[in-house]
Amino acid sequence: MAKSKLIEMHNVGIVVESLDNAIEFFEEIGLSLEGRMMVEGEWAGKVTGLGNQSVEIAMMVTPDGHSRLELSQFLTPQTIADHRTNPVNSLGYLRVMFRVDHLDELLSRLEKHGAKVVGEVVQFGDVYRLCYIRGTEGLLIGLAEQTGNSTASDILDNK
């Protein structure tokens, strides 16, 4: 019997209050809407452990086609917890980070969608200018603009 192996990371899921607002926000960052659909019934609840559920999802894809965000708006059952205002040192899923170009220009566009920089934009070595923002619905998003030829892996390798 062949040993199973990881093929790829397919997506990261984020639960939102407004699917329309979240789609618009992530399109502004540069993701594209790959598809949108209802997922409902007992079969779906067997996967999530929520029983009979009704959720509308939207799959957003990065320009390179390799990474996806699955945005979910639960109609039933209602959401029971809200982690959006937790500080960055909270346990569990925290944020998703995107590599972007023209960080300052993107930040000014995202401000029109209510995004706010959490701390400030900083320089990470000679590799990235980066920041965290609270985006639509208070979601924590990382943005990094590559400033040199090095990568984060180069820095990690040279500990």
Contact map, one row per residue, 1 for C-alpha under 8 A:
111000000000000000000000000000000000000000000000000000000000000000000000000000000000000000000000000000000000000000000000000000000000000000000000000000000000000
111100000000000000000000000000000000000000000000000000000000000000000000000000000000000000000000000000000000000000000000000000000000000000000000000000000000000
111110000000000000000000000000000000000000000000000000000000000000000000000000000000000000000000000000000000000000000000000000000000000000000000000000000000000
011111000000000000000000000000000000000000000000000000000000000000000000000000000000000000000000000000000000000000000000000000000000000000000000000000000000000
001111100000000000000000000000000000000000000000000000000000000000000000000000000000000000000000000000000000000000000000000000000000000000000000000000000000000
000111110000000000000000000000000000000000000000000000000000000000000000000000000000000000000000000000000000000000000000000000000000000000000000000000000000000
000011111000000000000000000000000000000000000000000000000000000000000000000000000000000000000000000000000000000000000000000000000000000000000000000000000000000
000001111100000000000000000000000000000000000000000000000000000000000000000000000000000000000000000000000000000000000000000000000000000000000000000000000000000
000000111110000000000000000000000000000000000000000000000000000000100000000000000000000000000000000000000000000000000000000000000000000000000000000000000000000
000000011111000000000000000000000000000000000000000000000000000001110000000000000000000000000000000000000000000000000000000000000000000000000000000000000000000
000000001111100000000000000000000000000000000000000000000000000000111100000000000000000000000000000000000000000000000000000000000000000000000000000000000000000
000000000111110000000000000000000000000000000000000000000000000000011100000000000000000000000000000000000000000000000000000000000000000000000000000000000000000
000000000011111000000000000000000000000000000000000000000000000000001111000000000000000000000000000000000000000000000000000000000000000000000000000000000000000
000000000001111100000000000000000000000000000000000000000000000000001111000000000000000000000000000000000000000000000000000000000000000000000000000000000000000
000000000000111110000000000000000000000000000000000000000000000000000011110000000000000000000000000000000000000000000000000000000000000000000000000000000000000
000000000000011111100100000000000000000000000000000000000000000000000011110000000000000000000000000000000000000000000000000000000000000010000000000000000000000
000000000000001111100000000000000000000000000000000000000000000000000000110000000000000000000000000000000000000000000000000000000000000010000000000000000000000
000000000000000111111100000000000000000000000000000000000000000000000000100000000000000000000000000000000000000000000000000000000000000000000000000000000000000
000000000000000111111110000000000000000000000000000000011100000000000011100000000000000000000000000000000000000000000000000000000000000000000000000000000000000
000000000000000001111111000000000000000000000000000000000000000000000000000000000000000000000000000000000000000000000000000000000000000000000000000000000000000
000000000000000001111111100000000000000000000000000000000000000000000000000000000000000000000000000000000000000000000000000000000000000100000000000000000000000
000000000000000101111111110000000000000000000000000000000000000000000010000000000000000000000000000000000000000000000000000000000000000110000000000000000000000
000000000000000000111111111000001000000000000000000000000101000000000010000000000000000000000000000000000000000000000000000000000000000000000000000000000000000
000000000000000000011111111100000000000000000000000000000000000000000000000000000000000000000000000000000000000000000000000000000000000000000000000000000000000
000000000000000000001111111110000000000000000000000000000000000000000000000000000000000000000000000000000000010010000000000000000000001100000000000000000000000
000000000000000000000111111111110000000000000000000000000001000000000000000000000000000000000000000000000000000000000000000000000000000000000000000000000000000
000000000000000000000011111111111000000000000000000000000000000000000000000000000000000000000000000000000000000000000000000000000000000000000000000000000000000
000000000000000000000001111111100000000000000000000000000000000000000000000000000000000000000000000000000000110000000000000000000000000000000000000000000000000
000000000000000000000000111111100000000000000000000000000000000000000000000000000000000000000000000000000100010000000000000000000000000000000000000000000000000
000000000000000000000000011111110000000000000000000000000000011000000000000000000000000000000000000000000000000000000000000000000000000000000000000000000000000
000000000000000000000000011111111000000000000000000000000001111000000000000000000000000000000000000000000000000000000000000000000000000000000000000000000000000
000000000000000000000000011001111100000000000000000000000001111000000000000000000000000000000000000000000000000000000000000000000000000000000000000000000000000
000000000000000000000010001000111111000000000000000000000111100000000000000000000000000000000000000000000000000000000000000000000000000000000000000000000000000
000000000000000000000000000000011111000000000000000000000111100000000000000000000000000000000000000000000000000000000000000000000000000000000000000000000000000
000000000000000000000000000000001111100000000000000000000111000000000000000000000000000000000000000000000000000000000000000000000000000000000000000000000000000
000000000000000000000000000000001111110000000000000000011110000000000000000000000000000000000000000000000000000000000000000000000000000000000000000000000000000
000000000000000000000000000000000011111000000000000000011100000000000000000000000000000000000000000000000000000000000000000000000000000000000000000000000000000
000000000000000000000000000000000001111100000000000001111000000000000000000000000000000000000000000000000000000000000000000000000000000000000000000000000000000
000000000000000000000000000000000000111110010000000011111000000000000000000000000000000000000000000000000000000000000000000000000000000000000000000000000000000
000000000000000000000000000000000000011111111000000111100000000000000000000000000000000000000000000000000000000000000000000000000000000000000000000000000000000
000000000000000000000000000000000000001111111000001111000000000000000000000000000000000000000000000000000000000000000000000000000000000000000000000000000000000
000000000000000000000000000000000000000111111100001110000000000000000000000000000000000000000000000000000000000000000000000000000000000000000000000000000000000
000000000000000000000000000000000000000111111110000100000000000000000000000000000000000000000000000000000000000000000000000000000000000000000000000000000000000
000000000000000000000000000000000000001111111111001110000000000000000000000000000000000000000000000000000000000000000000000000000000000000000000000000000000000
000000000000000000000000000000000000000111111111111110000000000000000000000000000000000000000000000000000000000000000000000000000000000000000000000000000000000
000000000000000000000000000000000000000001111111111000000000000000000000000000000000000000000000000000000000000000000000000000000000000000000000000000000000000
000000000000000000000000000000000000000000111111100000000000000000000000000000000000000000000000000000000000000000000000000000000000000000000000000000000000000
000000000000000000000000000000000000000000011111111000000000000000000000000000000000000000000000000000000000000000000000000000000000000000000000000000000000000
000000000000000000000000000000000000000000001111111000000000000000000000000000000000000000000000000000000000000000000000000000000000000000000000000000000000000
000000000000000000000000000000000000000000001101111110000000000000000000000010000000000000000000000000000000000000000000000000000000000000000000000000000000000
000000000000000000000000000000000000000011011101111110000000000000000000000000000000000000000000000000000000000000000000000000000000000000000000000000000000000
000000000000000000000000000000000000000111111000011111000000000000000000000110000000000000000000000000000000000000000000000000000000000000000000000000000000000
000000000000000000000000000000000000001111011000011111100000000000000000011110000000000000000000000000000000000000000000000000000000000000000000000000000000000
000000000000000000000000000000000000011110000000000111110000000000000000011110000000000000000000000000000000000000000000000000000000000000000000000000000000000
000000000000000000000000000000000000011100000000000011111000000000000001111100000000000000000000000000000000000000000000000000000000000000000000000000000000000
000000000000000000100000000000000001111000000000000001111100000000000001111000000000000000000000000000000000000000000000000000000000000000000000000000000000000
000000000000000000100000000000000001111000000000000000111110000000000111100000000000000000000000000000000000000000000000000000000000000000000000000000000000000
000000000000000000100010000000001111100000000000000000011111000000000111000000000000000000000000000000000000000000000000000000000000000000000000000000000000000
000000000000000000000000000000001111000000000000000000001111100000011110000000000000000000000000000000000000000000000000000000000000000000000000000000000000000
000000000000000000000010010000111110000000000000000000000111110000011110000000000000000000000000000000000000000000000000000000000000000000000000000000000000000
000000000000000000000000000000111100000000000000000000000011111011111000000000000000000000000000000000000000000000000000000000000000000000000000000000000000000
000000000000000000000000000001110000000000000000000000000001111111110000000000000000000000000000000000000000000000000000000000000000000000000000000000000000000
000000000000000000000000000001110000000000000000000000000000111111000000000000000000000000000000000000000000000000000000000000000000000000000000000000000000000
000000000000000000000000000000000000000000000000000000000000011111100000000000000000000000000000000000000000000000000000000000000000000000000000000000000000000
000000000000000000000000000000000000000000000000000000000000111111110000000000000000000000000000000000000000000000000000000000000000000000000000000000000000000
000000000100000000000000000000000000000000000000000000000000111111110000000000000000000000000000000000000000000000000000000000000000000000000000000000000000000
000000001110000000000000000000000000000000000000000000000000110111111000000000000000000000000000000000000000000000000000000000000000000000000000000000000000000
000000000111000000000000000000000000000000000000000000000011110011111100000000000000000000000000000000000000000000000000000000000000000000000000000000000000000
000000000011110000000000000000000000000000000000000000000011100000111110000000000000000000000000000000000000000000000000000000000000000000000000000000000000000
000000000011110000000000000000000000000000000000000000001111000000011111000000000000000000000000000000000000000000000000000000000000000000000000000000000000000
000000000000111100100110000000000000000000000000000000001111000000001111100000000000000000000000000000000000000000000000000000000000000000000000000000000000000
000000000000111100100000000000000000000000000000000000111100000000000111110000000000000000000000000000000000000000000000000000000000000000000000000000000000000
000000000000001111100000000000000000000000000000000000111000000000000011111000000000000000000000000000000000000000000000000000000000000000000000000000000000000
000000000000001110000000000000000000000000000000000011110000000000000001111111100000000000000000000000000000000000000000000000000000000000000000000000000000000
000000000000000000000000000000000000000000000000000011110000000000000000111111000000000000000000000000000000000000000000000000000000000000000000000000000000000
000000000000000000000000000000000000000000000000000111100000000000000000011111000000000000000000000000000000000000000000000000000000000000000000000000000000000
000000000000000000000000000000000000000000000000010111000000000000000000011111100000000000000000000000000000000000000000000000000000000000000000000000000000000
000000000000000000000000000000000000000000000000000000000000000000000000011111110000000000000000000000000000000000000000000000000000000000000000000000000000000
000000000000000000000000000000000000000000000000000000000000000000000000010011111100000000000000000000000000000000000000000000000000000000000000000000000000000
000000000000000000000000000000000000000000000000000000000000000000000000000001111100000000000000000000000000000000000000000000000000000000000000000000000000000
000000000000000000000000000000000000000000000000000000000000000000000000000000111110000000000000000000000000000000000000000000000000000000000000000000000000000
000000000000000000000000000000000000000000000000000000000000000000000000000000111111100000000000000000000000000000000000000000000000000000000000000000000000000
000000000000000000000000000000000000000000000000000000000000000000000000000000001111110000000000000000000000000000000000000000000000000000000000000000000000000
000000000000000000000000000000000000000000000000000000000000000000000000000000000111110000000000000000000000000000000000000000000000000011110000000000000000000
000000000000000000000000000000000000000000000000000000000000000000000000000000000111111000000000000000000000000000000000000000000000000001100000000000000000000
000000000000000000000000000000000000000000000000000000000000000000000000000000000011111101000000000000000000000000000000000000000000000000000000000000000000000
000000000000000000000000000000000000000000000000000000000000000000000000000000000000111111000000000000000000000000000000000000000000000000000000000000000000000
000000000000000000000000000000000000000000000000000000000000000000000000000000000000011111000100000000000000000000000000000000000000000000000000000000000000000
000000000000000000000000000000000000000000000000000000000000000000000000000000000000001111100000000000000000000000000000000000000000000000000000000000000000000
000000000000000000000000000000000000000000000000000000000000000000000000000000000000011111110100000000000000000000000000000000000000000000000000000000000000000
000000000000000000000000000000000000000000000000000000000000000000000000000000000000000011111100000000000000000000000000000000000000000000000000000000000000000
000000000000000000000000000000000000000000000000000000000000000000000000000000000000000001111100000000000000000000000000000000000000000000000000000000000000000
000000000000000000000000000000000000000000000000000000000000000000000000000000000000000000111110000000000000000000000000000000000000000000000000000000000000000
000000000000000000000000000000000000000000000000000000000000000000000000000000000000000101111111000000000000000000000000000000000000000000010000000000000000000
000000000000000000000000000000000000000000000000000000000000000000000000000000000000000000001111100000000000000000000000000000000000000000111100000000000000000
000000000000000000000000000000000000000000000000000000000000000000000000000000000000000000000111110000000000000000000000000000000000000000011100000000000000000
000000000000000000000000000000000000000000000000000000000000000000000000000000000000000000000011111000000000000000000000000000000000000000001111000000000000000
000000000000000000000000000000000000000000000000000000000000000000000000000000000000000000000001111100000000000000000000000000000000000000001111000000000000000
000000000000000000000000000000000000000000000000000000000000000000000000000000000000000000000000111110000000000000000000000000000000000000000011110000000000000
000000000000000000000000000000000000000000000000000000000000000000000000000000000000000000000000011111100000000000000000000000000000000000000011110000000000000
000000000000000000000000000000000000000000000000000000000000000000000000000000000000000000000000001111100000000000000000000000000000000000000000110000000000000
000000000000000000000000000000000000000000000000000000000000000000000000000000000000000000000000000111111100000000000000000000000000000000000000100000000000000
000000000000000000000000000000000000000000000000000000000000000000000000000000000000000000000000000111111110000000000000000000001000000000000011100000000000000
000000000000000000000000000000000000000000000000000000000000000000000000000000000000000000000000000001111111000000000000000000000000000000000000000000000000000
000000000000000000000000000000000000000000000000000000000000000000000000000000000000000000000000000001111111100000000000000000000000000000000000000000000000000
000000000000000000000000000010000000000000000000000000000000000000000000000000000000000000000000000001111111110000000000000000000000000000000000000000000000000
000000000000000000000000000000000000000000000000000000000000000000000000000000000000000000000000000000111111111000100000000000000000000000000000000000000000000
000000000000000000000000000000000000000000000000000000000000000000000000000000000000000000000000000000011111111100000000000000000000000000000000000000000000000
000000000000000000000000000100000000000000000000000000000000000000000000000000000000000000000000000000001111111110000000000000000000000000000000000000000000000
000000000000000000000000100110000000000000000000000000000000000000000000000000000000000000000000000000000111111111100000000000000000001000000000000000000000000
000000000000000000000000000000000000000000000000000000000000000000000000000000000000000000000000000000000011111111110000000000000000000000000000000000000000000
000000000000000000000000000000000000000000000000000000000000000000000000000000000000000000000000000000000001111111100000000000000000000000000000000000000000000
000000000000000000000000100000000000000000000000000000000000000000000000000000000000000000000000000000000000111111100000000000000000001100000000000000000000000
000000000000000000000000000000000000000000000000000000000000000000000000000000000000000000000000000000000000011111110000000000000000001100000000000000000000000
000000000000000000000000000000000000000000000000000000000000000000000000000000000000000000000000000000000010011111111000000000000000111101000000000000000000000
000000000000000000000000000000000000000000000000000000000000000000000000000000000000000000000000000000000000001001111100000000000000111000000000000000000000000
000000000000000000000000000000000000000000000000000000000000000000000000000000000000000000000000000000000000000000111111100000000011110000000000000000000000000
000000000000000000000000000000000000000000000000000000000000000000000000000000000000000000000000000000000000000000011111000000000011110000000000000000000000000
000000000000000000000000000000000000000000000000000000000000000000000000000000000000000000000000000000000000000000001111100000000011000000000000000000000000000
000000000000000000000000000000000000000000000000000000000000000000000000000000000000000000000000000000000000000000001111110000000011000000000000000000000000000
000000000000000000000000000000000000000000000000000000000000000000000000000000000000000000000000000000000000000000001011111000001111000000000000000000000000000
000000000000000000000000000000000000000000000000000000000000000000000000000000000000000000000000000000000000000000000001111100001110000000000000000000000000000
000000000000000000000000000000000000000000000000000000000000000000000000000000000000000000000000000000000000000000000000111111111100000000000000000000000000000
000000000000000000000000000000000000000000000000000000000000000000000000000000000000000000000000000000000000000000000000011111111100000000000000000000000000000
000000000000000000000000000000000000000000000000000000000000000000000000000000000000000000000000000000000000000000000000001111110000000000000000000000000000000
000000000000000000000000000000000000000000000000000000000000000000000000000000000000000000000000000000000000000000000000001111110000000000000000001101000000000
000000000000000000000000000000000000000000000000000000000000000000000000000000000000000000000000000000000000000000000000001111111000000000000000011111110000000
000000000000000000000000000000000000000000000000000000000000000000000000000000000000000000000000000000000000000000000000001111111100000000000001111100000000000
000000000000000000000000000000000000000000000000000000000000000000000000000000000000000000000000000000100000000000000000111100111110000000000001111000000000000
000000000000000000000000000000000000000000000000000000000000000000000000000000000000000000000000000000000000000000000000111100011111000000000111100000000000000
000000000000000000000000000000000000000000000000000000000000000000000000000000000000000000000000000000000000000000001111110000001111100000000111000000000000000
000000000000000000000000000000000000000000000000000000000000000000000000000000000000000000000000000000000000000000001111100000000111110000011110000000000000000
000000000000000000000000000000000000000000000000000000000000000000000000000000000000000000000000000000000000000000111100000000000011111000111110000000000000000
000000000000000000000000000000000000000000000000000000000000000000000000000000000000000000000000000000000000000000111100000000000001111111111000000000000000000
000000000000000000000000100000000000000000000000000000000000000000000000000000000000000000000000000000000000010011110000000000000000111111111000000000000000000
000000000000000000001100100000000000000000000000000000000000000000000000000000000000000000000000000000000000000011100000000000000000011111100000000000000000000
000000000000000110000100000000000000000000000000000000000000000000000000000000000001000000000000000000000000000000000000000000000000011111100000000000000000000
000000000000000000000000000000000000000000000000000000000000000000000000000000000001100000000000000000000000000000100000000000000000011111110000000000000000000
000000000000000000000000000000000000000000000000000000000000000000000000000000000001100000000010000000000000000000000000000000000000111111111000000000000000000
000000000000000000000000000000000000000000000000000000000000000000000000000000000001000000000111000000000000000000000000000000000001111001111100000000000000000
000000000000000000000000000000000000000000000000000000000000000000000000000000000000000000000011110000000000000000000000000000000001111000111110000000000000000
000000000000000000000000000000000000000000000000000000000000000000000000000000000000000000000011110000000000000000000000000000000111100000011111000000000000000
000000000000000000000000000000000000000000000000000000000000000000000000000000000000000000000000111100100000000000000000000000000111100000001111100000000000000
000000000000000000000000000000000000000000000000000000000000000000000000000000000000000000000000111100100000000000000000000000011110000000000111110000000000000
000000000000000000000000000000000000000000000000000000000000000000000000000000000000000000000000001111100000000000000000000000011100000000000011111000000000000
000000000000000000000000000000000000000000000000000000000000000000000000000000000000000000000000001110000000000000000000000000111000000000000001111110100000000
000000000000000000000000000000000000000000000000000000000000000000000000000000000000000000000000000000000000000000000000000001111000000000000000111110000000000
000000000000000000000000000000000000000000000000000000000000000000000000000000000000000000000000000000000000000000000000000001110000000000000000011111100000000
000000000000000000000000000000000000000000000000000000000000000000000000000000000000000000000000000000000000000000000000000000100000000000000000011111100000000
000000000000000000000000000000000000000000000000000000000000000000000000000000000000000000000000000000000000000000000000000001100000000000000000000111110110000
000000000000000000000000000000000000000000000000000000000000000000000000000000000000000000000000000000000000000000000000000000100000000000000000010111111110000
000000000000000000000000000000000000000000000000000000000000000000000000000000000000000000000000000000000000000000000000000000100000000000000000000001111111000
000000000000000000000000000000000000000000000000000000000000000000000000000000000000000000000000000000000000000000000000000000000000000000000000000000111111100
000000000000000000000000000000000000000000000000000000000000000000000000000000000000000000000000000000000000000000000000000000000000000000000000000001111111110
000000000000000000000000000000000000000000000000000000000000000000000000000000000000000000000000000000000000000000000000000000000000000000000000000001111111111
000000000000000000000000000000000000000000000000000000000000000000000000000000000000000000000000000000000000000000000000000000000000000000000000000000011111111
000000000000000000000000000000000000000000000000000000000000000000000000000000000000000000000000000000000000000000000000000000000000000000000000000000001111111
000000000000000000000000000000000000000000000000000000000000000000000000000000000000000000000000000000000000000000000000000000000000000000000000000000000111111
000000000000000000000000000000000000000000000000000000000000000000000000000000000000000000000000000000000000000000000000000000000000000000000000000000000011111
